[in-house]
Amino acid sequence: MRTSLTLLAIAFLCVTAGCKLRQNMHEAPDRGGYASRSGQDTSPVPNADEYWYTWQANDTLQSVAKRHGMDMGEVIRRNDLDKETNPKVGQQIIVKKPR
């Protein structure tokens, strides 16, 4: 009886972990890009004069754009963002490198 319960518990954990793994394959990456149906990352890639900036707690689109010599619209377009919603803390976006 005890062995059966142990095997049942192991099977449940394996199935649960497998479902979560399949679910995560289709979620958007933290960089703000999008995962295609095939699970491939279709995020934008920085050019030579750009880099990944990690969003901080008190950032706004306007403040980040200004610090990096960009206008807000440029940041929104470059990262395919919604102008009404800031990225999440820890999310990465592409901005121009400091000069």
C-alpha positions as CSV (number, residue, x, y, z in Angstrom):
1,M,0.0,0.0,0.0
2,R,2.8,2.4,0.9
3,T,4.7,1.7,-2.3
4,S,1.5,2.3,-4.3
5,L,1.0,5.7,-2.7
6,T,4.6,6.6,-3.3
7,L,4.4,5.7,-7.0
8,L,1.1,7.6,-7.3
9,A,2.7,10.7,-5.7
10,I,5.8,10.5,-8.1
11,A,3.5,10.1,-11.1
12,F,1.4,13.1,-10.1
13,L,4.6,15.2,-9.7
14,C,5.9,14.2,-13.1
15,V,2.6,15.0,-14.8
16,T,2.3,18.3,-13.0
17,A,5.9,19.3,-13.9
18,G,5.4,18.3,-17.5
19,C,2.3,20.4,-17.9
20,K,4.1,23.5,-16.4
21,L,7.0,22.9,-18.8
22,R,4.7,22.8,-21.8
23,Q,2.9,25.9,-20.6
24,N,6.1,27.9,-20.2
25,M,7.2,27.2,-23.8
26,H,4.6,29.6,-25.1
27,E,4.9,32.5,-22.6
28,A,6.6,35.7,-23.7
29,P,10.2,36.0,-22.7
30,D,11.1,38.6,-20.0
31,R,12.8,40.8,-22.6
32,G,9.4,41.9,-23.9
33,G,9.5,39.9,-27.0
34,Y,7.1,37.2,-28.0
35,A,7.4,33.4,-28.3
36,S,6.1,32.0,-31.5
37,R,3.8,29.0,-31.6
38,S,6.8,26.8,-32.2
39,G,8.3,28.1,-29.0
40,Q,11.1,30.0,-30.7
41,D,12.0,33.4,-29.3
42,T,11.2,36.2,-31.7
43,S,12.4,39.0,-29.5
44,P,14.2,42.0,-31.1
45,V,18.0,41.9,-31.1
46,P,20.1,45.0,-30.2
47,N,22.1,46.7,-32.9
48,A,25.7,47.6,-32.4
49,D,24.8,51.0,-30.9
50,E,22.2,49.4,-28.5
51,Y,22.1,47.2,-25.4
52,W,19.6,45.4,-23.1
53,Y,18.5,47.7,-20.2
54,T,16.8,46.0,-17.2
55,W,13.7,47.8,-16.0
56,Q,14.0,49.2,-12.5
57,A,11.3,49.9,-9.9
58,N,10.7,53.6,-10.5
59,D,11.4,53.7,-14.2
60,T,8.9,55.3,-16.6
61,L,9.1,55.1,-20.4
62,Q,9.8,58.8,-20.5
63,S,12.6,58.7,-17.9
64,V,14.3,55.7,-19.5
65,A,14.1,57.3,-23.0
66,K,15.5,60.6,-21.7
67,R,18.5,58.8,-19.9
68,H,19.4,57.0,-23.1
69,G,19.0,59.9,-25.6
70,M,15.8,58.6,-27.1
71,D,12.3,59.9,-27.3
72,M,9.5,57.8,-25.7
73,G,8.0,56.9,-29.0
74,E,11.3,55.5,-30.2
75,V,11.6,53.2,-27.1
76,I,8.0,52.0,-27.6
77,R,8.4,51.2,-31.3
78,R,11.9,49.6,-30.8
79,N,10.5,47.2,-28.2
80,D,7.0,46.8,-29.5
81,L,5.6,48.1,-26.2
82,D,2.2,49.6,-25.3
83,K,2.4,53.3,-24.4
84,E,-0.1,52.9,-21.7
85,T,1.8,50.1,-19.8
86,N,5.3,50.2,-18.5
87,P,7.4,47.0,-18.6
88,K,7.6,44.9,-15.5
89,V,10.5,45.3,-13.0
90,G,13.3,43.1,-14.2
91,Q,12.1,43.0,-17.8
92,Q,14.7,43.9,-20.4
93,I,14.2,46.4,-23.2
94,I,16.5,47.6,-25.9
95,V,17.9,51.2,-25.6
96,K,20.7,53.1,-27.2
97,K,24.2,52.8,-25.6
98,P,25.4,55.8,-23.7
99,R,27.9,58.0,-25.6
